[in-house]
Amino acid sequence: MARKKYQHYTEEFRKEAVKRSEQPGVTQAQVAKELGVSAQQIANWKRQFNRLSDKQFNSVDGVDYSKNESEELRKLRRENKRLQEEMEFLKKAAAYFANDHK
């Protein structure tokens, strides 16, 4: 049995579908029919948009949730952890040598 291939939509398409479905007097079903997608799919995109999923939507209200920002944050967290570990080691070494010289 062959697997069903999934249609991949661009981020801009998803944003536009959500925006159009949120306009007064327009239902998700109407927008879905116009765009050739299911109403449930638009509801899913809307939920993802509200959760600020960085895989689906990059920025909301001027806040950048892009992959680049996420990567930089992960890099800084790794560096912070490494520096904390180095600081702990240096504290232990300083205590060892302070006790050794007495």
C-alpha angles and dihedrals in degrees: 000000000000120000118242113248116232122228112235116212126200121249090245091054091051093048092049092049091052093046092050093048091053094056116110114266094017124107128207088241092057093049091045092053091049093050097039097242132111122268088234090058091056089048089052092050090048090052090048090049091051091050090052093234106191090208092061107028126024106198139018127181091353094305114126114227095165125141091252092058091047092050091050091050091051090048092051092048091052091049091047091052092049092050091049090052091049091049091051090050092050091049090053092046092050091049091049094051092043090056092042094058097052 
